[in-house]
Amino acid sequence: MKKKKYQLLGLLKKIKKNKLTSNLNTLNQEKKKLERISDDIKEMLDQSAFNPGEILNSSQLRQTSSFRVNLQEKLEISSNRELHLEKEMNDYLGEISKIKKQKEKIDKKIKEETLIIEKNNELRKQVFKTKPL
């Protein structure tokens, strides 16, 4: 009965590890998207820079300034999201390492149980062989 219990625990840990790995992969993809978005925003910010010697009227200046402020806010939001994703990814990696350690302990217990069962079976066979009828 215990052997089945440990096997079920091992299977449960394997499922949990696969789920965490899948979530980690999703977060990694989202982080890559955010990096591309940040690069695009930085490029747009560079392109919208004021050229020296260019004459602008007040509405163009106001519009360009508000556009640049908006881009800077989005860039800040993007970098904050990247930091948050990095923290989440580190948490998932920590959980995966914990599950690996637990899985190793479960495998060790399974091996110990099988060895005990095998030794008990050998002892029973030896006891029956040595007893005369």
Secondary structure, DSSP 8 states (H G I E B T S, - for coil): -HHHHHHHHHHHHHHHHHHHHHHHHHHHHHHHHHHHHHHHHHHHHHHTS--TT----HHHHHHHHHHHHHHHHHHHHHHHHHHHHHHHHHHHHHHHHHHHHHHHHHHHHHHHHHHHHHHHHHHHHHHHHHS--
